[in-house]
């Protein structure tokens, strides 16, 4: 008798399910049946169709397996014992299915980055404010040229070429748009939106119990950078580290990063 838990695990792991299903159909087609469970296929047309369908499923299974996020297990000391914790590693931010996380927000949305264009394009702040979510925090660089953050954006401009015309103006425009968006919802921008004058080393987004951190390269464009994902239930330590880094940026004094 087939173990129900094994079947459930296969359905949760789509690539493995497709590969195994494809191999089974190919074997049925090639051998004309599967004697252990009394399956017999006599007609050559059906045998050929079964084999072809099996190959297609195997190909799709390997394709999805290759595209799936990479899960990393690390050992951490919990008291006097070692415990395996799990986090996810993406080779670039575009591999993350952001839409599903955007739609799941129920109590917290924190984001910091050099421009946060996607937040504006998707009207996320307006959507969350309308839904009654109060734990919203957004941080953008201070674009005043007396701050290190402005120097960082100007340095990024030297490497981005045609990708972004001017990151300083992009960041300034993002702040103004988000400020107006918050005001239009009858809220005070300073309760949800702040400027950071120091060097911003990473893009951080926290959706409820899921925390993402992407590390900037010399271009300041995070879409092609390594991204770590920590879920509070499987890696609370990682989640807390990202949360702590964001809080450090959010709580920075207004003169932090000001050039002497």
C-alpha positions in Angstrom: 0.0 0.0 0.0 1.3 3.5 -0.9 2.2 5.7 2.1 -0.1 8.7 2.1 2.6 11.0 3.5 4.9 10.0 0.6 2.1 10.9 -1.9 1.5 14.3 -0.1 5.2 15.1 -0.3 5.3 14.3 -4.0 2.4 16.7 -4.7 4.2 19.4 -2.7 7.4 18.8 -4.7 6.1 19.4 -8.2 9.4 18.8 -10.1 9.9 15.4 -8.5 6.3 14.5 -9.1 6.6 15.4 -12.8 9.8 13.5 -13.3 8.5 10.4 -11.6 5.2 10.6 -13.5 7.0 11.1 -16.7 9.3 8.1 -16.2 6.3 5.9 -15.3 4.4 6.9 -18.5 7.6 6.4 -20.6 8.1 2.9 -19.1 4.4 2.0 -19.7 4.7 3.1 -23.3 8.1 1.4 -23.9 7.2 -1.9 -22.2 3.5 -1.9 -23.2 2.3 -1.8 -19.7 3.2 -2.0 -16.0 2.7 -5.6 -14.6 3.0 -4.7 -10.9 -0.3 -2.9 -11.0 -1.8 -4.8 -13.9 -1.6 -2.1 -16.5 -1.4 -3.2 -20.1 -1.2 -1.1 -23.3 -1.5 -3.1 -26.5 -2.2 -0.5 -29.2 1.0 0.9 -30.6 -0.5 4.4 -31.0 -1.2 4.5 -27.2 2.2 3.2 -26.4 3.8 5.9 -28.5 1.6 8.6 -27.0 2.4 7.4 -23.4 6.1 7.4 -24.1 6.1 10.9 -25.7 4.0 12.3 -22.9 6.3 10.8 -20.3 9.3 12.5 -22.0 7.5 15.8 -22.0 6.8 15.5 -18.3 10.4 14.6 -17.5 11.6 17.6 -19.4 9.2 20.0 -17.6 10.1 18.4 -14.3 13.8 19.1 -14.8 13.0 22.6 -16.0 11.0 23.5 -12.9 13.6 21.9 -10.7 16.3 24.1 -12.3 14.2 27.2 -11.9 13.2 26.5 -8.3 14.8 28.6 -5.5 17.8 27.1 -3.8 17.3 26.1 -0.2 20.3 26.4 2.1 20.5 24.6 5.4 22.9 25.9 8.0 23.8 24.6 11.5 23.3 27.0 14.4 23.8 26.5 18.1 20.6 26.5 20.0 21.5 26.2 23.7 23.9 23.2 23.9 22.6 21.6 20.7 22.9 22.1 17.0 19.8 22.8 15.0 19.4 23.0 11.2 17.8 26.2 10.0 16.6 26.9 6.5 16.8 30.0 4.3 16.4 30.5 0.6 19.1 31.9 -1.8 18.2 33.5 -5.1 20.8 34.4 -7.6 19.0 37.6 -8.5 15.9 39.4 -7.3 14.0 38.8 -10.5 13.7 35.1 -9.5 11.6 35.9 -6.5 7.8 35.7 -6.9 7.2 39.1 -5.4 3.5 39.2 -6.4 2.6 36.4 -4.0 4.4 38.1 -1.1 2.9 41.5 -2.0 -0.6 40.0 -1.8 -0.1 38.2 1.5 0.7 41.2 3.7 -1.6 41.4 6.7 0.2 43.3 9.4 3.7 44.4 8.4 5.4 45.9 5.3 9.0 47.3 5.7 11.1 48.3 2.7 14.3 50.2 2.1 16.2 50.7 -1.2 17.8 53.2 -3.5 14.6 53.9 -5.4 11.9 51.3 -4.7 10.4 51.9 -8.1 8.4 48.7 -8.0 6.7 49.8 -4.8 5.5 52.9 -6.5 4.5 51.2 -9.8 2.3 48.7 -8.0 0.7 51.3 -5.6 1.6 49.0 -2.7 1.6 51.7 0.0 -1.8 53.0 -1.0 -3.1 49.4 -1.1 -1.8 48.6 2.3 -3.0 51.8 3.9 -6.5 51.2 2.4 -6.4 47.7 3.9 -5.8 49.1 7.3 -2.2 47.9 7.7 -0.4 50.2 10.2 3.1 48.7 10.5 4.4 50.3 7.3 8.0 51.6 7.1 9.7 52.8 4.0 13.3 54.2 3.8 14.9 55.9 0.8 18.3 57.6 0.5 18.7 61.3 1.4 19.4 63.1 -1.9 20.8 66.2 -0.3 24.4 66.5 -1.5 25.7 67.1 2.0 25.0 63.4 2.8 27.0 60.3 2.0 23.9 58.7 0.6 23.9 61.2 -2.2 27.6 60.5 -3.0 26.7 56.8 -3.2 24.0 57.4 -5.7 26.3 59.6 -7.8 28.9 56.9 -7.8 26.2 54.4 -8.9 25.5 56.7 -11.8 29.0 56.1 -13.2 28.3 52.4 -13.6 24.6 52.2 -14.6 25.1 53.7 -18.1 21.7 53.6 -20.0 19.9 51.5 -17.3 19.1 54.5 -15.1 19.6 58.1 -16.3 20.1 59.6 -12.8 19.7 57.6 -9.6 19.8 60.8 -7.4 16.7 62.1 -9.3 15.1 58.7 -9.3 15.4 58.4 -5.5 14.2 62.0 -5.0 11.2 61.4 -7.3 10.3 58.2 -5.5 10.3 59.9 -2.1 8.1 62.7 -3.4 5.6 60.3 -5.0 5.4 58.1 -1.9 5.0 61.2 0.3 2.1 62.4 -1.8 0.5 58.9 -1.9 0.6 58.7 2.0 -0.9 62.2 2.2 -3.7 61.4 -0.2 -4.7 58.6 2.2 -5.1 61.1 5.0 -1.9 60.0 6.8 1.3 61.8 7.9 4.2 60.9 5.6 6.8 61.0 8.5 4.9 58.2 10.2 5.6 55.8 7.3 8.5 57.3 5.3 12.0 58.4 6.2 15.3 59.4 4.5 18.6 57.7 5.3 21.8 59.7 5.0 24.3 56.9 5.3 25.6 54.3 2.8 22.9 51.8 1.9 24.5 48.4 1.4 21.4 46.4 0.8 17.8 46.4 -0.3 15.5 45.1 2.4 11.9 44.1 2.2 9.9 42.5 5.0 6.4 41.1 4.4 4.9 39.9 7.7 7.0 36.9 8.6 9.2 36.9 5.4 12.3 39.0 5.3 14.4 39.5 2.1 17.8 41.2 1.9 19.7 41.9 -1.4 23.2 43.2 -1.5 24.0 46.1 -3.8 26.9 45.8 -6.3 28.6 48.8 -7.9 25.6 49.7 -10.0 23.1 50.1 -7.1 20.5 48.2 -9.1 19.4 45.3 -7.0 17.6 43.2 -9.6 20.7 41.2 -10.5 22.1 40.7 -7.0 22.1 37.8 -4.6 19.1 37.7 -2.4 18.5 35.9 0.9 15.0 35.0 2.1 14.3 34.2 5.8 11.0 33.0 7.1 10.4 33.6 10.8 9.1 30.0 11.3 12.1 28.2 9.7 14.9 30.7 10.4 14.0 33.2 13.2 17.7 34.1 13.7 18.0 35.2 10.1 14.7 37.0 10.2 15.8 38.9 13.3 19.1 39.9 11.7 17.4 41.4 8.7 14.8 43.1 11.0 17.6 44.5 13.1 19.5 45.9 10.1 16.3 47.6 8.9 15.6 49.1 12.3 19.1 50.5 12.5 18.5 52.3 9.2 15.0 53.4 10.2 16.1 54.7 13.7 19.2 56.6 12.4 19.4 60.2 13.5 18.6 62.8 10.8 22.2 64.0 10.7 23.6 60.5 10.3 25.8 60.3 7.2 26.2 64.0 6.9 29.6 64.9 5.5 32.0 66.9 7.7 
